[in-house]
Amino acid sequence: LADTTRTGTPIPADSLVAPASATPTDSSPSIQSNTVPALHPPTAAVTYYFAEGYTGQAATNGKVTYLETLNLLNPTTAPAPVTITYYFAGQGRPISLSRMVGPKSALRERVNADVGPDRMVSAVVHSTGKIYASRTITRVGVKGDRLDGSTSLPAAAPSQSWDFAEGFTGAAF
């Protein structure tokens, strides 16, 4: 598969690595019902939900820069139209953007560039095509050193209750 950034710069297909959860030999616990199964491609239009992201900047908070990216993969031979709607925690109206993910390619949408710095943001990704989506958040220290990062699958539906694993609120997280 070809991979392009939002500006269309190709990234070699051999540099793409499938997530460990996509391998048939994965021994991790089964995926909960509110996530998108990694092994089966969508068969119709899809809507994915990403809760609670943040585009905070070290220049503002004095500790950490958060770089958020939506990763959109189109495994089909047809282009896939995508609408991304961003919602903000008490900070204004939603923003909707339209994108096209080319055939057999990936698009890395930079949330920071879309919504600006220091925003608590959720995203809804909708496509009439057969796409996959994930979100990556990378945390970078004041000196530009990478502290950590995480990639997560979306929820397949909104919910009023969620289970979250243990978290840590130190400067490196």
Long-range contacts (C-beta under 8 A, 24 or more apart in sequence): 1-73, 1-75, 1-104, 1-105, 1-106, 2-102, 2-104, 2-105, 2-106, 3-105, 3-106, 3-108, 4-102, 4-105, 4-106, 4-107, 4-108, 5-107, 5-108, 5-110, 6-99, 6-107, 6-108, 6-109, 6-110, 6-113, 11-106, 16-106, 19-134, 19-151, 21-153, 31-153, 32-163, 33-156, 34-155, 34-156, 34-157, 34-159, 34-162, 35-153, 35-154, 35-155, 35-156, 36-132, 36-133, 36-153, 36-154, 36-155, 36-156, 38-132, 38-153, 41-75, 41-130, 41-132, 42-130, 42-131, 42-132, 43-130, 44-130, 45-126, 45-127, 45-128, 45-129, 46-125, 46-126, 46-127, 46-130, 46-131, 46-133, 47-124, 47-125, 47-126, 47-156, 48-124, 48-125, 48-126, 48-133, 48-154, 48-155, 48-156, 49-122, 49-123, 49-124, 49-154, 49-155, 49-156, 49-157, 49-158, 50-122, 50-123, 50-124, 50-125, 50-133, 50-135, 50-152, 50-154, 50-155, 51-122, 51-155, 51-162, 52-120, 52-122, 53-111, 53-120, 53-121, 53-122, 53-123, 53-135, 53-137, 54-119, 54-120, 54-121, 54-137, 55-111, 55-112, 55-115, 55-116, 55-117, 55-118, 55-119, 55-121, 56-117, 56-118, 57-117, 57-118, 58-140, 58-141, 58-142, 60-117, 60-118, 61-118, 62-142, 63-141, 63-142, 63-171, 64-139, 64-140, 64-141, 64-142, 64-147, 64-171, 64-172, 65-139, 65-140, 65-141, 66-112, 66-137, 66-138, 66-139, 67-110, 67-112, 67-137, 67-138, 67-139, 67-140, 68-110, 68-111, 68-112, 68-121, 68-135, 68-136, 68-137, 69-108, 69-109, 69-110, 69-111, 69-135, 69-136, 69-137, 69-138, 70-108, 70-109, 70-111, 70-123, 70-125, 70-133, 70-134, 70-135, 71-106, 71-107, 71-108, 71-109, 71-133, 71-134, 71-135, 71-136, 71-151, 72-99, 72-101, 72-106, 72-107, 72-108, 72-109, 72-125, 72-127, 72-131, 72-132, 72-133, 73-101, 73-105, 73-106, 73-131, 73-132, 73-133, 74-101, 74-102, 74-103, 74-104, 74-105, 74-106, 74-107, 74-129, 74-130, 74-131, 75-104, 75-130, 75-131, 75-132, 76-103, 76-104, 76-129, 76-130, 77-103, 77-104, 78-103, 78-129, 79-103, 79-129, 80-127, 80-128, 80-129, 80-130, 80-131, 81-127, 81-128, 81-129, 82-107, 82-125, 82-126, 82-127, 82-129, 82-131, 83-125, 83-126, 83-127, 84-109, 84-114, 84-123, 84-124, 84-125, 85-123, 85-124, 85-126, 86-111, 86-114, 86-115, 86-121, 86-122, 86-123, 87-121, 87-122, 87-123, 87-124, 88-115, 88-119, 88-120, 88-121, 88-122, 89-120, 89-121, 89-122, 91-119, 91-120, 101-127, 101-129, 101-131, 125-154, 139-172, 139-173, 141-171, 141-172, 147-171, 147-172, 147-173, 148-172, 148-173
